[in-house]
Structure formats: structure tokens, C-alpha cells
Amino acid sequence: MSRNYEGLIVLNTKGIDGSIDDLVSAVGKELEAEGAKLEEVKQMGRRQFAYPSKKLEGGHYVNYHFSAEPDVIQKIETRLKLNESVHLQHYQSR
């Protein structure tokens, strides 16, 4: 049974070759490749961290709304851990 999820992903935009929109789209395609069905993508912009995290001062926040089977979340987390542009990720059901 498919559930609705919200995923907050913080992107590391230092040294990216393309635009931020391309990076946001690429991460969305990775979510879809693991079985998620994207409903909405909200870019919240660049924000400073309260303290440096892994030598970064801030990141580009993106909110992904999608539906997926519960076991897909673990697959997404594992896949995005390998993506160097993804700094942080958090998922919750809506």
C-alpha cells in the first residue's frame, strides 16, 4: 500500500557543474528510479546552517512530496547517501 511522504533534502551546491534546477531535477529522478511517484517539488532556497556541518556553512533546501511503498524509503536513503551533492536527508509520512 502506497503512502504519502515528505522528504527534506539539503543539497551541497559547492562546485556543481550545472544549475541548481538541474541538480534538483536529478535528485528527483533518483527518487523516481527507486519507485517513488513525485507529486510536488518545492525549492526553499539557500539557507545558512546554525553551525558548520561537514565543512559547509549552508545548503540549498528542497522539499519533495511523493508517494511510495514503505520499503522504498530505505532504498532512497541508501542511494542518496552515495550522491555527493546530497548533504542531508530526512523523510516523514504525511
PDB file of N, CA, C and O in Angstrom:
ATOM      1  N   MET A   1       0.838  -1.185   0.000  1.00  0.00           N
ATOM      2  CA  MET A   1       0.000   0.000   0.000  1.00  0.00           C
ATOM      3  C   MET A   1       0.880   1.244   0.000  1.00  0.00           C
ATOM      4  O   MET A   1       1.755   1.405   0.851  1.00  0.00           O
ATOM      5  N   SER A   2       0.639   2.088  -0.935  1.00  0.00           N
ATOM      6  CA  SER A   2       1.445   3.295  -1.096  1.00  0.00           C
ATOM      7  C   SER A   2       1.066   4.347  -0.052  1.00  0.00           C
ATOM      8  O   SER A   2      -0.108   4.511   0.279  1.00  0.00           O
ATOM      9  N   ARG A   3       2.073   5.057   0.460  1.00  0.00           N
ATOM     10  CA  ARG A   3       1.863   6.128   1.441  1.00  0.00           C
ATOM     11  C   ARG A   3       2.412   7.433   0.887  1.00  0.00           C
ATOM     12  O   ARG A   3       3.242   7.438  -0.021  1.00  0.00           O
ATOM     13  N   ASN A   4       1.938   8.538   1.446  1.00  0.00           N
ATOM     14  CA  ASN A   4       2.449   9.852   1.065  1.00  0.00           C
ATOM     15  C   ASN A   4       3.581  10.251   2.001  1.00  0.00           C
ATOM     16  O   ASN A   4       3.485  10.083   3.217  1.00  0.00           O
ATOM     17  N   TYR A   5       4.651  10.781   1.422  1.00  0.00           N
ATOM     18  CA  TYR A   5       5.820  11.177   2.189  1.00  0.00           C
ATOM     19  C   TYR A   5       6.259  12.590   1.819  1.00  0.00           C
ATOM     20  O   TYR A   5       5.958  13.109   0.744  1.00  0.00           O
ATOM     21  N   GLU A   6       6.977  13.176   2.754  1.00  0.00           N
ATOM     22  CA  GLU A   6       7.623  14.466   2.526  1.00  0.00           C
ATOM     23  C   GLU A   6       9.102  14.257   2.819  1.00  0.00           C
ATOM     24  O   GLU A   6       9.473  13.774   3.889  1.00  0.00           O
ATOM     25  N   GLY A   7       9.938  14.623   1.864  1.00  0.00           N
ATOM     26  CA  GLY A   7      11.378  14.465   2.038  1.00  0.00           C
ATOM     27  C   GLY A   7      12.070  15.818   1.988  1.00  0.00           C
ATOM     28  O   GLY A   7      11.976  16.528   0.987  1.00  0.00           O
ATOM     29  N   LEU A   8      12.756  16.175   3.049  1.00  0.00           N
ATOM     30  CA  LEU A   8      13.541  17.404   3.074  1.00  0.00           C
ATOM     31  C   LEU A   8      14.982  17.018   2.775  1.00  0.00           C
ATOM     32  O   LEU A   8      15.595  16.241   3.506  1.00  0.00           O
ATOM     33  N   ILE A   9      15.508  17.566   1.698  1.00  0.00           N
ATOM     34  CA  ILE A   9      16.870  17.255   1.284  1.00  0.00           C
ATOM     35  C   ILE A   9      17.658  18.553   1.184  1.00  0.00           C
ATOM     36  O   ILE A   9      17.217  19.516   0.558  1.00  0.00           O
ATOM     37  N   VAL A  10      18.827  18.564   1.807  1.00  0.00           N
ATOM     38  CA  VAL A  10      19.720  19.715   1.746  1.00  0.00           C
ATOM     39  C   VAL A  10      20.831  19.375   0.769  1.00  0.00           C
ATOM     40  O   VAL A  10      21.547  18.389   0.941  1.00  0.00           O
ATOM     41  N   LEU A  11      20.964  20.198  -0.252  1.00  0.00           N
ATOM     42  CA  LEU A  11      21.942  19.947  -1.303  1.00  0.00           C
ATOM     43  C   LEU A  11      23.194  20.779  -1.097  1.00  0.00           C
ATOM     44  O   LEU A  11      23.130  21.951  -0.725  1.00  0.00           O
ATOM     45  N   ASN A  12      24.323  20.156  -1.344  1.00  0.00           N
ATOM     46  CA  ASN A  12      25.615  20.840  -1.333  1.00  0.00           C
ATOM     47  C   ASN A  12      25.828  21.384  -2.746  1.00  0.00           C
ATOM     48  O   ASN A  12      26.029  20.613  -3.685  1.00  0.00           O
ATOM     49  N   THR A  13      25.784  22.687  -2.896  1.00  0.00           N
ATOM     50  CA  THR A  13      25.888  23.289  -4.225  1.00  0.00           C
ATOM     51  C   THR A  13      27.297  23.784  -4.540  1.00  0.00           C
ATOM     52  O   THR A  13      27.522  24.391  -5.587  1.00  0.00           O
ATOM     53  N   LYS A  14      28.240  23.530  -3.644  1.00  0.00           N
ATOM     54  CA  LYS A  14      29.624  23.943  -3.914  1.00  0.00           C
ATOM     55  C   LYS A  14      30.195  23.118  -5.051  1.00  0.00           C
ATOM     56  O   LYS A  14      30.173  21.888  -5.013  1.00  0.00           O
ATOM     57  N   GLY A  15      30.704  23.800  -6.058  1.00  0.00           N
ATOM     58  CA  GLY A  15      31.397  23.131  -7.144  1.00  0.00           C
ATOM     59  C   GLY A  15      30.517  22.344  -8.100  1.00  0.00           C
ATOM     60  O   GLY A  15      31.004  21.440  -8.779  1.00  0.00           O
ATOM     61  N   ILE A  16      29.218  22.671  -8.170  1.00  0.00           N
ATOM     62  CA  ILE A  16      28.375  21.944  -9.128  1.00  0.00           C
ATOM     63  C   ILE A  16      28.626  22.479 -10.537  1.00  0.00           C
ATOM     64  O   ILE A  16      28.907  23.664 -10.712  1.00  0.00           O
ATOM     65  N   ASP A  17      28.526  21.611 -11.533  1.00  0.00           N
ATOM     66  CA  ASP A  17      28.790  21.993 -12.915  1.00  0.00           C
ATOM     67  C   ASP A  17      27.590  22.679 -13.556  1.00  0.00           C
ATOM     68  O   ASP A  17      27.766  23.669 -14.265  1.00  0.00           O
ATOM     69  N   GLY A  18      26.375  22.184 -13.329  1.00  0.00           N
ATOM     70  CA  GLY A  18      25.180  22.737 -13.953  1.00  0.00           C
ATOM     71  C   GLY A  18      24.467  23.701 -13.023  1.00  0.00           C
ATOM     72  O   GLY A  18      25.046  24.205 -12.060  1.00  0.00           O
ATOM     73  N   SER A  19      23.196  23.949 -13.328  1.00  0.00           N
ATOM     74  CA  SER A  19      22.403  24.849 -12.488  1.00  0.00           C
ATOM     75  C   SER A  19      21.808  24.086 -11.306  1.00  0.00           C
ATOM     76  O   SER A  19      21.819  22.856 -11.271  1.00  0.00           O
ATOM     77  N   ILE A  20      21.299  24.833 -10.355  1.00  0.00           N
ATOM     78  CA  ILE A  20      20.660  24.225  -9.188  1.00  0.00           C
ATOM     79  C   ILE A  20      19.403  23.479  -9.620  1.00  0.00           C
ATOM     80  O   ILE A  20      19.094  22.418  -9.078  1.00  0.00           O
ATOM     81  N   ASP A  21      18.673  24.030 -10.599  1.00  0.00           N
ATOM     82  CA  ASP A  21      17.474  23.353 -11.098  1.00  0.00           C
ATOM     83  C   ASP A  21      17.808  21.972 -11.659  1.00  0.00           C
ATOM     84  O   ASP A  21      17.052  21.020 -11.466  1.00  0.00           O
ATOM     85  N   ASP A  22      18.930  21.866 -12.348  1.00  0.00           N
ATOM     86  CA  ASP A  22      19.363  20.574 -12.890  1.00  0.00           C
ATOM     87  C   ASP A  22      19.651  19.583 -11.762  1.00  0.00           C
ATOM     88  O   ASP A  22      19.308  18.404 -11.855  1.00  0.00           O
ATOM     89  N   LEU A  23      20.281  20.072 -10.701  1.00  0.00           N
ATOM     90  CA  LEU A  23      20.608  19.222  -9.560  1.00  0.00           C
ATOM     91  C   LEU A  23      19.331  18.753  -8.857  1.00  0.00           C
ATOM     92  O   LEU A  23      19.211  17.581  -8.500  1.00  0.00           O
ATOM     93  N   VAL A  24      18.379  19.671  -8.658  1.00  0.00           N
ATOM     94  CA  VAL A  24      17.103  19.324  -8.022  1.00  0.00           C
ATOM     95  C   VAL A  24      16.367  18.277  -8.863  1.00  0.00           C
ATOM     96  O   VAL A  24      15.804  17.324  -8.325  1.00  0.00           O
ATOM     97  N   SER A  25      16.376  18.462 -10.160  1.00  0.00           N
ATOM     98  CA  SER A  25      15.734  17.523 -11.076  1.00  0.00           C
ATOM     99  C   SER A  25      16.421  16.153 -11.043  1.00  0.00           C
ATOM    100  O   SER A  25      15.748  15.122 -11.069  1.00  0.00           O
ATOM    101  N   ALA A  26      17.743  16.141 -10.985  1.00  0.00           N
ATOM    102  CA  ALA A  26      18.490  14.877 -10.944  1.00  0.00           C
ATOM    103  C   ALA A  26      18.169  14.084  -9.680  1.00  0.00           C
ATOM    104  O   ALA A  26      18.025  12.863  -9.734  1.00  0.00           O
ATOM    105  N   VAL A  27      18.057  14.772  -8.543  1.00  0.00           N
ATOM    106  CA  VAL A  27      17.710  14.084  -7.292  1.00  0.00           C
ATOM    107  C   VAL A  27      16.283  13.550  -7.389  1.00  0.00           C
ATOM    108  O   VAL A  27      16.006  12.445  -6.921  1.00  0.00           O
ATOM    109  N   GLY A  28      15.376  14.318  -7.988  1.00  0.00           N
ATOM    110  CA  GLY A  28      14.008  13.843  -8.188  1.00  0.00           C
ATOM    111  C   GLY A  28      13.962  12.585  -9.041  1.00  0.00           C
ATOM    112  O   GLY A  28      13.170  11.681  -8.778  1.00  0.00           O
ATOM    113  N   LYS A  29      14.808  12.525 -10.058  1.00  0.00           N
ATOM    114  CA  LYS A  29      14.866  11.339 -10.919  1.00  0.00           C
ATOM    115  C   LYS A  29      15.400  10.136 -10.152  1.00  0.00           C
ATOM    116  O   LYS A  29      14.996   9.001 -10.407  1.00  0.00           O
ATOM    117  N   GLU A  30      16.311  10.386  -9.212  1.00  0.00           N
ATOM    118  CA  GLU A  30      16.818   9.281  -8.386  1.00  0.00           C
ATOM    119  C   GLU A  30      15.713   8.739  -7.479  1.00  0.00           C
ATOM    120  O   GLU A  30      15.622   7.531  -7.259  1.00  0.00           O
ATOM    121  N   LEU A  31      14.869   9.641  -6.953  1.00  0.00           N
ATOM    122  CA  LEU A  31      13.733   9.198  -6.138  1.00  0.00           C
ATOM    123  C   LEU A  31      12.801   8.327  -6.980  1.00  0.00           C
ATOM    124  O   LEU A  31      12.356   7.269  -6.535  1.00  0.00           O
ATOM    125  N   GLU A  32      12.512   8.782  -8.194  1.00  0.00           N
ATOM    126  CA  GLU A  32      11.620   8.030  -9.080  1.00  0.00           C
ATOM    127  C   GLU A  32      12.227   6.693  -9.502  1.00  0.00           C
ATOM    128  O   GLU A  32      11.505   5.715  -9.692  1.00  0.00           O
ATOM    129  N   ALA A  33      13.540   6.651  -9.646  1.00  0.00           N
ATOM    130  CA  ALA A  33      14.202   5.411 -10.043  1.00  0.00           C
ATOM    131  C   ALA A  33      14.043   4.321  -8.988  1.00  0.00           C
ATOM    132  O   ALA A  33      14.077   3.133  -9.310  1.00  0.00           O
ATOM    133  N   GLU A  34      13.870   4.721  -7.737  1.00  0.00           N
ATOM    134  CA  GLU A  34      13.697   3.740  -6.655  1.00  0.00           C
ATOM    135  C   GLU A  34      12.234   3.387  -6.417  1.00  0.00           C
ATOM    136  O   GLU A  34      11.929   2.565  -5.553  1.00  0.00           O
ATOM    137  N   GLY A  35      11.315   4.007  -7.185  1.00  0.00           N
ATOM    138  CA  GLY A  35       9.904   3.636  -7.068  1.00  0.00           C
ATOM    139  C   GLY A  35       9.001   4.704  -6.485  1.00  0.00           C
ATOM    140  O   GLY A  35       7.808   4.459  -6.302  1.00  0.00           O
ATOM    141  N   ALA A  36       9.528   5.876  -6.189  1.00  0.00           N
ATOM    142  CA  ALA A  36       8.694   6.959  -5.666  1.00  0.00           C
ATOM    143  C   ALA A  36       7.959   7.645  -6.814  1.00  0.00           C
ATOM    144  O   ALA A  36       8.456   7.701  -7.938  1.00  0.00           O
ATOM    145  N   LYS A  37       6.792   8.156  -6.521  1.00  0.00           N
ATOM    146  CA  LYS A  37       5.993   8.871  -7.508  1.00  0.00           C
ATOM    147  C   LYS A  37       5.921  10.330  -7.050  1.00  0.00           C
ATOM    148  O   LYS A  37       5.171  10.659  -6.131  1.00  0.00           O
ATOM    149  N   LEU A  38       6.707  11.206  -7.694  1.00  0.00           N
ATOM    150  CA  LEU A  38       6.774  12.608  -7.284  1.00  0.00           C
ATOM    151  C   LEU A  38       5.458  13.323  -7.533  1.00  0.00           C
ATOM    152  O   LEU A  38       4.842  13.177  -8.590  1.00  0.00           O
ATOM    153  N   GLU A  39       5.036  14.102  -6.537  1.00  0.00           N
ATOM    154  CA  GLU A  39       3.815  14.889  -6.658  1.00  0.00           C
ATOM    155  C   GLU A  39       4.127  16.380  -6.719  1.00  0.00           C
ATOM    156  O   GLU A  39       3.496  17.123  -7.470  1.00  0.00           O
ATOM    157  N   GLU A  40       5.107  16.813  -5.923  1.00  0.00           N
ATOM    158  CA  GLU A  40       5.434  18.237  -5.866  1.00  0.00           C
ATOM    159  C   GLU A  40       6.883  18.405  -5.401  1.00  0.00           C
ATOM    160  O   GLU A  40       7.373  17.653  -4.558  1.00  0.00           O
ATOM    161  N   VAL A  41       7.550  19.403  -5.968  1.00  0.00           N
ATOM    162  CA  VAL A  41       8.913  19.732  -5.566  1.00  0.00           C
ATOM    163  C   VAL A  41       8.942  21.222  -5.248  1.00  0.00           C
ATOM    164  O   VAL A  41       8.655  22.055  -6.108  1.00  0.00           O
ATOM    165  N   LYS A  42       9.292  21.554  -4.002  1.00  0.00           N
ATOM    166  CA  LYS A  42       9.372  22.956  -3.582  1.00  0.00           C
ATOM    167  C   LYS A  42      10.811  23.297  -3.237  1.00  0.00           C
ATOM    168  O   LYS A  42      11.399  22.714  -2.327  1.00  0.00           O
ATOM    169  N   GLN A  43      11.370  24.250  -3.976  1.00  0.00           N
ATOM    170  CA  GLN A  43      12.706  24.734  -3.641  1.00  0.00           C
ATOM    171  C   GLN A  43      12.557  25.844  -2.614  1.00  0.00           C
ATOM    172  O   GLN A  43      11.851  26.826  -2.848  1.00  0.00           O
ATOM    173  N   MET A  44      13.218  25.688  -1.481  1.00  0.00           N
ATOM    174  CA  MET A  44      13.112  26.663  -0.407  1.00  0.00           C
ATOM    175  C   MET A  44      14.312  27.604  -0.380  1.00  0.00           C
ATOM    176  O   MET A  44      14.365  28.517   0.444  1.00  0.00           O
ATOM    177  N   GLY A  45      15.259  27.393  -1.261  1.00  0.00           N
ATOM    178  CA  GLY A  45      16.389  28.309  -1.380  1.00  0.00           C
ATOM    179  C   GLY A  45      17.562  27.941  -0.493  1.00  0.00           C
ATOM    180  O   GLY A  45      17.536  26.957   0.246  1.00  0.00           O
ATOM    181  N   ARG A  46      18.585  28.762  -0.593  1.00  0.00           N
ATOM    182  CA  ARG A  46      19.804  28.555   0.181  1.00  0.00           C
ATOM    183  C   ARG A  46      19.630  29.129   1.576  1.00  0.00           C
ATOM    184  O   ARG A  46      19.117  30.235   1.748  1.00  0.00           O
ATOM    185  N   ARG A  47      20.062  28.366   2.569  1.00  0.00           N
ATOM    186  CA  ARG A  47      19.974  28.802   3.962  1.00  0.00           C
ATOM    187  C   ARG A  47      21.291  28.511   4.665  1.00  0.00           C
ATOM    188  O   ARG A  47      21.971  27.526   4.378  1.00  0.00           O
ATOM    189  N   GLN A  48      21.620  29.377   5.572  1.00  0.00           N
ATOM    190  CA  GLN A  48      22.819  29.196   6.392  1.00  0.00           C
ATOM    191  C   GLN A  48      22.510  28.204   7.516  1.00  0.00           C
ATOM    192  O   GLN A  48      21.403  28.191   8.054  1.00  0.00           O
ATOM    193  N   PHE A  49      23.486  27.384   7.861  1.00  0.00           N
ATOM    194  CA  PHE A  49      23.360  26.478   9.000  1.00  0.00           C
ATOM    195  C   PHE A  49      23.662  27.249  10.282  1.00  0.00           C
ATOM    196  O   PHE A  49      24.359  28.263  10.255  1.00  0.00           O
ATOM    197  N   ALA A  50      23.138  26.766  11.393  1.00  0.00           N
ATOM    198  CA  ALA A  50      23.417  27.394  12.686  1.00  0.00           C
ATOM    199  C   ALA A  50      24.896  27.250  13.052  1.00  0.00           C
ATOM    200  O   ALA A  50      25.459  28.105  13.737  1.00  0.00           O
ATOM    201  N   TYR A  51      25.508  26.184  12.599  1.00  0.00           N
ATOM    202  CA  TYR A  51      26.940  25.942  12.800  1.00  0.00           C
ATOM    203  C   TYR A  51      27.436  25.131  11.603  1.00  0.00           C
ATOM    204  O   TYR A  51      26.652  24.433  10.960  1.00  0.00           O
ATOM    205  N   PRO A  52      28.722  25.220  11.304  1.00  0.00           N
ATOM    206  CA  PRO A  52      29.238  24.473  10.143  1.00  0.00           C
ATOM    207  C   PRO A  52      29.011  22.965  10.286  1.00  0.00           C
ATOM    208  O   PRO A  52      29.188  22.392  11.361  1.00  0.00           O
ATOM    209  N   SER A  53      28.621  22.352   9.192  1.00  0.00           N
ATOM    210  CA  SER A  53      28.369  20.915   9.162  1.00  0.00           C
ATOM    211  C   SER A  53      29.186  20.319   8.029  1.00  0.00           C
ATOM    212  O   SER A  53      28.981  20.652   6.862  1.00  0.00           O
ATOM    213  N   LYS A  54      30.099  19.448   8.374  1.00  0.00           N
ATOM    214  CA  LYS A  54      30.972  18.809   7.384  1.00  0.00           C
ATOM    215  C   LYS A  54      31.635  19.855   6.483  1.00  0.00           C
ATOM    216  O   LYS A  54      31.679  19.709   5.262  1.00  0.00           O
ATOM    217  N   LYS A  55      32.140  20.892   7.107  1.00  0.00           N
ATOM    218  CA  LYS A  55      32.866  21.983   6.448  1.00  0.00           C
ATOM    219  C   LYS A  55      31.992  22.823   5.516  1.00  0.00           C
ATOM    220  O   LYS A  55      32.514  23.516   4.643  1.00  0.00           O
ATOM    221  N   LEU A  56      30.680  22.771   5.690  1.00  0.00           N
ATOM    222  CA  LEU A  56      29.766  23.598   4.901  1.00  0.00           C
ATOM    223  C   LEU A  56      29.100  24.627   5.805  1.00  0.00           C
ATOM    224  O   LEU A  56      28.774  24.337   6.956  1.00  0.00           O
ATOM    225  N   GLU A  57      28.902  25.822   5.280  1.00  0.00           N
ATOM    226  CA  GLU A  57      28.249  26.889   6.027  1.00  0.00           C
ATOM    227  C   GLU A  57      26.740  26.924   5.783  1.00  0.00           C
ATOM    228  O   GLU A  57      25.990  27.474   6.589  1.00  0.00           O
ATOM    229  N   GLY A  58      26.298  26.333   4.666  1.00  0.00           N
ATOM    230  CA  GLY A  58      24.881  26.353   4.328  1.00  0.00           C
ATOM    231  C   GLY A  58      24.607  25.413   3.171  1.00  0.00           C
ATOM    232  O   GLY A  58      25.521  24.794   2.626  1.00  0.00           O
ATOM    233  N   GLY A  59      23.330  25.313   2.798  1.00  0.00           N
ATOM    234  CA  GLY A  59      22.952  24.440   1.699  1.00  0.00           C
ATOM    235  C   GLY A  59      21.642  24.876   1.069  1.00  0.00           C
ATOM    236  O   GLY A  59      20.951  25.749   1.593  1.00  0.00           O
ATOM    237  N   HIS A  60      21.307  24.270  -0.045  1.00  0.00           N
ATOM    238  CA  HIS A  60      20.070  24.570  -0.775  1.00  0.00           C
ATOM    239  C   HIS A  60      19.008  23.564  -0.332  1.00  0.00           C
ATOM    240  O   HIS A  60      19.167  22.360  -0.534  1.00  0.00           O
ATOM    241  N   TYR A  61      17.928  24.056   0.271  1.00  0.00           N
ATOM    242  CA  TYR A  61      16.880  23.200   0.819  1.00  0.00           C
ATOM    243  C   TYR A  61      15.809  22.934  -0.233  1.00  0.00           C
ATOM    244  O   TYR A  61      15.354  23.846  -0.924  1.00  0.00           O
ATOM    245  N   VAL A  62      15.414  21.658  -0.342  1.00  0.00           N
ATOM    246  CA  VAL A  62      14.369  21.258  -1.290  1.00  0.00           C
ATOM    247  C   VAL A  62      13.425  20.292  -0.583  1.00  0.00           C
ATOM    248  O   VAL A  62      13.858  19.366   0.102  1.00  0.00           O
ATOM    249  N   ASN A  63      12.118  20.530  -0.764  1.00  0.00           N
ATOM    250  CA  ASN A  63      11.092  19.679  -0.178  1.00  0.00           C
ATOM    251  C   ASN A  63      10.448  18.860  -1.288  1.00  0.00           C
ATOM    252  O   ASN A  63       9.866  19.426  -2.213  1.00  0.00           O
ATOM    253  N   TYR A  64      10.542  17.557  -1.211  1.00  0.00           N
ATOM    254  CA  TYR A  64       9.954  16.655  -2.191  1.00  0.00           C
ATOM    255  C   TYR A  64       8.730  15.991  -1.573  1.00  0.00           C
ATOM    256  O   TYR A  64       8.834  15.381  -0.509  1.00  0.00           O
ATOM    257  N   HIS A  65       7.565  16.101  -2.225  1.00  0.00           N
ATOM    258  CA  HIS A  65       6.355  15.400  -1.806  1.00  0.00           C
ATOM    259  C   HIS A  65       6.159  14.257  -2.792  1.00  0.00           C
ATOM    260  O   HIS A  65       6.141  14.471  -4.004  1.00  0.00           O
ATOM    261  N   PHE A  66       6.013  13.038  -2.268  1.00  0.00           N
ATOM    262  CA  PHE A  66       5.892  11.879  -3.142  1.00  0.00           C
ATOM    263  C   PHE A  66       5.108  10.769  -2.458  1.00  0.00           C
ATOM    264  O   PHE A  66       4.905  10.786  -1.244  1.00  0.00           O
ATOM    265  N   SER A  67       4.677   9.810  -3.255  1.00  0.00           N
ATOM    266  CA  SER A  67       4.038   8.612  -2.705  1.00  0.00           C
ATOM    267  C   SER A  67       4.918   7.419  -3.049  1.00  0.00           C
ATOM    268  O   SER A  67       5.535   7.361  -4.113  1.00  0.00           O
ATOM    269  N   ALA A  68       4.959   6.474  -2.126  1.00  0.00           N
ATOM    270  CA  ALA A  68       5.811   5.295  -2.310  1.00  0.00           C
ATOM    271  C   ALA A  68       5.415   4.224  -1.305  1.00  0.00           C
ATOM    272  O   ALA A  68       4.722   4.481  -0.322  1.00  0.00           O
ATOM    273  N   GLU A  69       5.879   3.021  -1.588  1.00  0.00           N
ATOM    274  CA  GLU A  69       5.730   1.932  -0.636  1.00  0.00           C
ATOM    275  C   GLU A  69       6.688   2.174   0.530  1.00  0.00           C
ATOM    276  O   GLU A  69       7.742   2.777   0.326  1.00  0.00           O
ATOM    277  N   PRO A  70       6.362   1.728   1.734  1.00  0.00           N
ATOM    278  CA  PRO A  70       7.231   1.974   2.892  1.00  0.00           C
ATOM    279  C   PRO A  70       8.666   1.465   2.734  1.00  0.00           C
ATOM    280  O   PRO A  70       9.590   2.100   3.242  1.00  0.00           O
ATOM    281  N   ASP A  71       8.878   0.350   2.051  1.00  0.00           N
ATOM    282  CA  ASP A  71      10.229  -0.192   1.909  1.00  0.00           C
ATOM    283  C   ASP A  71      11.092   0.623   0.943  1.00  0.00           C
ATOM    284  O   ASP A  71      12.312   0.459   0.919  1.00  0.00           O
ATOM    285  N   VAL A  72      10.480   1.489   0.158  1.00  0.00           N
ATOM    286  CA  VAL A  72      11.222   2.305  -0.804  1.00  0.00           C
ATOM    287  C   VAL A  72      12.064   3.384  -0.103  1.00  0.00           C
ATOM    288  O   VAL A  72      13.101   3.797  -0.622  1.00  0.00           O
ATOM    289  N   ILE A  73      11.620   3.831   1.060  1.00  0.00           N
ATOM    290  CA  ILE A  73      12.335   4.896   1.779  1.00  0.00           C
ATOM    291  C   ILE A  73      13.766   4.468   2.091  1.00  0.00           C
ATOM    292  O   ILE A  73      14.699   5.248   1.898  1.00  0.00           O
ATOM    293  N   GLN A  74      13.947   3.254   2.564  1.00  0.00           N
ATOM    294  CA  GLN A  74      15.296   2.753   2.865  1.00  0.00           C
ATOM    295  C   GLN A  74      16.155   2.715   1.606  1.00  0.00           C
ATOM    296  O   GLN A  74      17.338   3.050   1.658  1.00  0.00           O
ATOM    297  N   LYS A  75      15.583   2.314   0.486  1.00  0.00           N
ATOM    298  CA  LYS A  75      16.318   2.278  -0.776  1.00  0.00           C
ATOM    299  C   LYS A  75      16.729   3.673  -1.222  1.00  0.00           C
ATOM    300  O   LYS A  75      17.841   3.875  -1.711  1.00  0.00           O
ATOM    301  N   ILE A  76      15.828   4.633  -1.051  1.00  0.00           N
ATOM    302  CA  ILE A  76      16.136   6.023  -1.415  1.00  0.00           C
ATOM    303  C   ILE A  76      17.267   6.556  -0.557  1.00  0.00           C
ATOM    304  O   ILE A  76      18.212   7.152  -1.073  1.00  0.00           O
ATOM    305  N   GLU A  77      17.178   6.343   0.767  1.00  0.00           N
ATOM    306  CA  GLU A  77      18.224   6.820   1.670  1.00  0.00           C
ATOM    307  C   GLU A  77      19.584   6.242   1.296  1.00  0.00           C
ATOM    308  O   GLU A  77      20.586   6.958   1.266  1.00  0.00           O
ATOM    309  N   THR A  78      19.611   4.950   1.014  1.00  0.00           N
ATOM    310  CA  THR A  78      20.864   4.294   0.649  1.00  0.00           C
ATOM    311  C   THR A  78      21.424   4.864  -0.649  1.00  0.00           C
ATOM    312  O   THR A  78      22.625   5.113  -0.752  1.00  0.00           O
ATOM    313  N   ARG A  79      20.565   5.069  -1.629  1.00  0.00           N
ATOM    314  CA  ARG A  79      21.016   5.594  -2.925  1.00  0.00           C
ATOM    315  C   ARG A  79      21.532   7.029  -2.805  1.00  0.00           C
ATOM    316  O   ARG A  79      22.559   7.372  -3.390  1.00  0.00           O
ATOM    317  N   LEU A  80      20.818   7.866  -2.047  1.00  0.00           N
ATOM    318  CA  LEU A  80      21.224   9.270  -1.948  1.00  0.00           C
ATOM    319  C   LEU A  80      22.456   9.481  -1.064  1.00  0.00           C
ATOM    320  O   LEU A  80      23.121  10.512  -1.161  1.00  0.00           O
ATOM    321  N   LYS A  81      22.759   8.509  -0.206  1.00  0.00           N
ATOM    322  CA  LYS A  81      23.999   8.598   0.577  1.00  0.00           C
ATOM    323  C   LYS A  81      25.222   8.546  -0.334  1.00  0.00           C
ATOM    324  O   LYS A  81      26.285   9.064   0.009  1.00  0.00           O
ATOM    325  N   LEU A  82      25.063   7.918  -1.494  1.00  0.00           N
ATOM    326  CA  LEU A  82      26.158   7.817  -2.457  1.00  0.00           C
ATOM    327  C   LEU A  82      26.301   9.065  -3.321  1.00  0.00           C
ATOM    328  O   LEU A  82      27.316   9.236  -3.996  1.00  0.00           O
ATOM    329  N   ASN A  83      25.299   9.933  -3.305  1.00  0.00           N
ATOM    330  CA  ASN A  83      25.311  11.157  -4.099  1.00  0.00           C
ATOM    331  C   ASN A  83      26.026  12.250  -3.299  1.00  0.00           C
ATOM    332  O   ASN A  83      25.547  12.649  -2.237  1.00  0.00           O
ATOM    333  N   GLU A  84      27.148  12.728  -3.790  1.00  0.00           N
ATOM    334  CA  GLU A  84      27.943  13.722  -3.066  1.00  0.00           C
ATOM    335  C   GLU A  84      27.255  15.081  -2.977  1.00  0.00           C
ATOM    336  O   GLU A  84      27.627  15.901  -2.137  1.00  0.00           O
ATOM    337  N   SER A  85      26.269  15.332  -3.816  1.00  0.00           N
ATOM    338  CA  SER A  85      25.545  16.604  -3.787  1.00  0.00           C
ATOM    339  C   SER A  85      24.486  16.645  -2.695  1.00  0.00           C
ATOM    340  O   SER A  85      24.003  17.724  -2.349  1.00  0.00           O
ATOM    341  N   VAL A  86      24.118  15.498  -2.147  1.00  0.00           N
ATOM    342  CA  VAL A  86      23.123  15.440  -1.081  1.00  0.00           C
ATOM    343  C   VAL A  86      23.860  15.506   0.253  1.00  0.00           C
ATOM    344  O   VAL A  86      24.605  14.597   0.619  1.00  0.00           O
ATOM    345  N   HIS A  87      23.631  16.617   0.974  1.00  0.00           N
ATOM    346  CA  HIS A  87      24.312  16.820   2.254  1.00  0.00           C
ATOM    347  C   HIS A  87      23.531  16.150   3.391  1.00  0.00           C
ATOM    348  O   HIS A  87      24.104  15.407   4.188  1.00  0.00           O
ATOM    349  N   LEU A  88      22.228  16.417   3.460  1.00  0.00           N
ATOM    350  CA  LEU A  88      21.373  15.840   4.498  1.00  0.00           C
ATOM    351  C   LEU A  88      20.055  15.413   3.866  1.00  0.00           C
ATOM    352  O   LEU A  88      19.637  15.971   2.851  1.00  0.00           O
ATOM    353  N   GLN A  89      19.404  14.421   4.468  1.00  0.00           N
ATOM    354  CA  GLN A  89      18.091  13.990   4.002  1.00  0.00           C
ATOM    355  C   GLN A  89      17.253  13.528   5.191  1.00  0.00           C
ATOM    356  O   GLN A  89      17.753  12.898   6.122  1.00  0.00           O
ATOM    357  N   HIS A  90      15.963  13.860   5.131  1.00  0.00           N
ATOM    358  CA  HIS A  90      15.036  13.459   6.196  1.00  0.00           C
ATOM    359  C   HIS A  90      13.676  13.205   5.561  1.00  0.00           C
ATOM    360  O   HIS A  90      13.228  13.986   4.723  1.00  0.00           O
ATOM    361  N   TYR A  91      13.010  12.112   5.956  1.00  0.00           N
ATOM    362  CA  TYR A  91      11.723  11.739   5.387  1.00  0.00           C
ATOM    363  C   TYR A  91      10.716  11.515   6.498  1.00  0.00           C
ATOM    364  O   TYR A  91      11.053  11.010   7.568  1.00  0.00           O
ATOM    365  N   GLN A  92       9.472  11.900   6.228  1.00  0.00           N
ATOM    366  CA  GLN A  92       8.381  11.625   7.159  1.00  0.00           C
ATOM    367  C   GLN A  92       7.105  11.413   6.362  1.00  0.00           C
ATOM    368  O   GLN A  92       6.942  11.961   5.272  1.00  0.00           O
ATOM    369  N   SER A  93       6.206  10.614   6.913  1.00  0.00           N
ATOM    370  CA  SER A  93       4.940  10.388   6.212  1.00  0.00           C
ATOM    371  C   SER A  93       4.011  11.570   6.502  1.00  0.00           C
ATOM    372  O   SER A  93       4.057  12.182   7.569  1.00  0.00           O
ATOM    373  N   ARG A  94       3.169  11.863   5.512  1.00  0.00           N
ATOM    374  CA  ARG A  94       2.245  12.993   5.662  1.00  0.00           C
ATOM    375  C   ARG A  94       0.880  12.494   6.019  1.00  0.00           C
ATOM    376  O   ARG A  94      -0.044  13.289   6.189  1.00  0.00           O
TER     377      ARG A  94
END
